[in-house]
Amino acid sequence: MRPLAVVPKSPFDDFEPRPRSELAMRVFNVIIAGLMLVVAAPIMLVAALIIRVTSRGPILYMQERVGLDRRWNRTRALNERRREDLGGAPFTIYKFRSMRVDAEANGQAVWAKKNDDRVTGFGKILRATRIDELPQLFNVLKGDMNIVGPRPERPSIFVRLREQIDEYPVRQRVRPGITGLAQVSNPYDQTIDDVRRKVEFDIIYMRRQSLGEDIRIMLKTVPVMVLRIGGW
């Protein structure tokens, strides 16, 4: 009888994010998201109006993303099974639409690239200033996301990336975020090596996640938005 093949163990199989009070972080995220929505409401209203009058299509862009994966911690979800392994719980993310409505006419997920001709004129400003991400504050209120955490990816892209980057699924062991250490430290992805570099930053964040670290990343996000650093 042929012996069963031994699957090599990844050094990240037993990786655990730094412990912290999830209840305290949930309260903190709800408070910050609520305050930010009040402050950003005028900006969001103006953005919505400009999108409406400058391009055909809906104001908001909704898309399925991969969220928190509770299965990795066997003490919490030992018997959970899914028909399809998406890598985490799927949820609908909200963004201001920055591309033409036919940006993915063939239904295939396509990475945005520099000087992407699918981006509308106003969409370039939205993406460069990260204003297109503001509707995700509602995702935070719903509990899909935190303010700070690894950026969530689309299921089809997630499947490809976890095949090319062994530690990629580790990112799902914390709730995804609107901003993160990877985002304030790097521009948008253009190559698989860019993604690998961001995953390294995500893991660094997970090793030291705390209230203080989240506040520090939030403060670093402000100049990224105001000075339009790294956006297309």
Secondary structure, 3 states (H helix, E strand, C coil): CCCCCCCCCCCCCCCCCCCCCHHHHHHHHHHHHHHHHHHHHHHHHHHHHHHHHHCCCCCEEEEEEECCCHHHCHHHHCCCCCCCCCCCCEEEEEEECCECCCCCCCCCCCCCCCCCCCECHHHHHHHHHCHHHCCHHHHHHHCCCEEECCCCCCHHHHHHHHHHCCCHHHHHHCCCEEECHHHHHCCCCCCHHHHHHHHHHHHHHHHHCCHHHHHHHHHHHHHHHHCCCCCC
